[in-house]
Amino acid sequence: MTAFKMTIKLVSPTSEFYLSVPETDSVAALKTAVRRTWGSEYFTLHHNSVKMRSDKLLSAYGVRDGSIIKVAYFAEFP
């Protein structure tokens, strides 16, 4: 059985994109997709002003279809 896919919007100060992910995905899996898309290793993800930890599921932060995730980039490792 395949998990339901949800579409989330990722925004940074300079760009934005939409990504379709399984609702059961982890934050770590989302970070991997962001790295592939934007090519940066140095960033954090935030949902509703809460920094998202890699060891949690997206659902732990209330992420659902249509959610907006903010991407904060750093010039080097924070």
C-alpha positions in Angstrom: 0.0 0.0 0.0 1.4 3.4 -1.0 1.2 6.3 1.3 -0.9 9.3 0.4 1.3 12.0 -1.3 0.9 15.6 -0.2 2.2 18.7 -1.9 4.1 21.2 0.2 5.6 24.5 -0.7 9.2 25.3 0.2 10.3 28.9 0.3 13.6 30.7 0.9 14.4 34.4 0.8 15.3 34.0 -2.9 13.1 31.2 -4.4 10.4 28.7 -3.9 9.3 25.4 -5.2 6.6 22.7 -4.7 7.4 19.1 -3.7 5.2 16.1 -3.5 6.1 13.8 -0.6 4.5 10.9 1.2 2.6 12.0 4.3 4.6 9.4 6.3 8.0 10.9 5.3 10.6 12.1 7.8 12.2 15.5 8.0 15.5 13.8 7.0 13.9 12.6 3.8 12.6 16.1 3.1 16.1 17.6 3.7 17.5 15.1 1.2 15.1 16.4 -1.4 15.9 20.0 -0.6 19.7 19.2 -1.0 19.0 17.7 -4.4 16.9 20.6 -5.6 18.9 23.5 -4.2 22.3 21.9 -3.9 23.2 23.3 -0.5 24.1 21.4 2.6 23.7 24.3 5.0 20.1 25.0 5.8 17.4 24.5 8.4 13.7 23.9 7.8 10.9 25.6 9.8 7.2 25.0 9.9 5.0 27.5 11.8 8.2 29.1 13.1 9.4 25.8 14.7 12.8 24.5 13.6 12.3 20.9 12.3 14.6 18.1 13.5 15.8 15.4 11.2 14.8 12.6 13.5 11.1 13.5 13.5 8.3 12.7 11.0 6.7 15.6 9.1 3.4 14.8 10.9 5.1 15.6 14.2 5.1 19.2 13.0 1.6 19.2 11.6 2.8 19.2 8.0 -0.1 18.4 5.6 -1.1 18.9 2.1 -0.6 22.6 1.2 1.8 23.4 4.1 4.5 25.9 3.7 8.0 25.0 4.9 10.6 27.9 5.2 14.2 27.1 4.3 16.9 29.1 6.0 20.3 29.0 4.2 23.7 29.6 5.7 26.9 30.5 3.9 28.7 27.8 6.0 27.8 25.2 8.7 25.9 27.1 11.4 
